[in-house]
């Protein structure tokens, strides 16, 4: 049997996992709730019995721009500078 679980710290879901058993600091959740946790930390709402009924994942991180390789002019300039430094 698999248990889907989360860990909460400072009223935020900070981690999630799947295991054959859970510890006292882990809270069992449904697979549906588990699958909604795409980015952590996440906020959550509970029902009157304390069961987690919805989650709001953290926003998706902004993609980091990838450095562009130097163009041909920049490469030629680097070669020229290297040759001049040898003189």
Rosetta blueprint (number, residue, H / E / L):
1 X L
2 X L
3 X E
4 X E
5 X E
6 X E
7 X E
8 X E
9 X E
10 X L
11 X L
12 X E
13 X E
14 X E
15 X E
16 X E
17 X E
18 X E
19 X E
20 X L
21 X L
22 X L
23 X L
24 X L
25 X L
26 X L
27 X E
28 X E
29 X E
30 X L
31 X H
32 X H
33 X H
34 X H
35 X H
36 X H
37 X L
38 X L
39 X L
40 X L
41 X L
42 X E
43 X E
44 X E
45 X E
46 X E
47 X L
48 X L
49 X L
50 X L
51 X L
52 X E
53 X E
54 X E
55 X E
56 X E
57 X L
58 X L
59 X L
60 X L
61 X L
62 X L
63 X L
64 X L
65 X L
66 X L
67 X L
68 X L
69 X L
70 X L
71 X L
72 X H
73 X H
74 X H
75 X H
76 X H
77 X H
78 X H
79 X H
80 X H
81 X H
82 X H
83 X H
84 X H
85 X H
86 X H
87 X L
